[in-house]
Amino acid sequence: LPTPSVFKRRLALEPLRQCCLHLADGIVGISGHVLQQFMRGRQRGPSRDQLLYYGVDPKPFRKCKPQRDALRGELGLPSDATVLLFVGRMTPLKNPTFVVEMLASILPHVPSAYAVFVGSGDLSDLVELEAQSLGVKERIRMLGWRDDTAELMASSDLFVFPRLEHPKEGLGLVVVEAQAAGLPMLLSPGIPEDAVVVPELFNTLPLRLGPGKWAEKAADILSQKRIKQTRALERVAESRFSMTRS
């Protein structure tokens, strides 16, 4: 509900949800998880309650080619840098400081690791402070919001998304986009299964295991051969997220 008051949200949420359930002509969820949460056990009506996934435009991902050297040159990184990419709002829910802790833990396993953050928010300064306190300040890059996410994904090595597990993400469109770019991912269980299109790229780990275990898992993923980007893209383009189906 569009109000900054937690009290008003809690007071009004359930009555308004009941109004929707009883009076709406159609209820559309962007994922099965979202629709299930909204219905809360109520029987779904086959003609009224529907799923409609976002469409992912494959064109930017078909156009972009991995520009590893160019990206590393732009960011002032070594040519052999291993890029851990975070894309999202810098908020407690998205948990970007966890990436900094993971970066500090992964260096003994992957000495070439750097973390690149795309996005902005209240925790931007805290991310930098955390990096400084852990001695990895020179190994992070804060890019703010960018409109070349497809190119960044295509030239990175691992997508890291340690979103808080509760409540779950509505869908996680950026996760679908990372799959279109053929980018291996390490995610928290806060992403619903609806977002899984290319299982070979999809790796989840509970946050309670801590950044050390995440670092070990990331090093293992980075050591594996990744599937071709063109193959991953076609699977996304032919999935429930295709522009024609959406």
Buried (B, 14 or more C-beta within 10 A) or exposed (E): EEEEEEEEEEEEEEEEBEEEBEEEEEBEBBBBBBBBBBBEEEEBEEEEBEBEBBBBBBEBBBEBEBBBEEBBEEBEBEEEBBBBBBBBBBBEBBBBBBBBBBBBBBBEBBEBBBBBBBBBBEBBEBBBBBBEEBEBEEBBBBBEEEEBBBBBBBBBBBBBBBBBBEEBBBBBBBBBBBBBBBBBBBBBBBBBEBBBBBEBBBBBBEBEEBBEBBBBBBBEBBEEEBBEBEEBBBBBBEBBBBEEEE
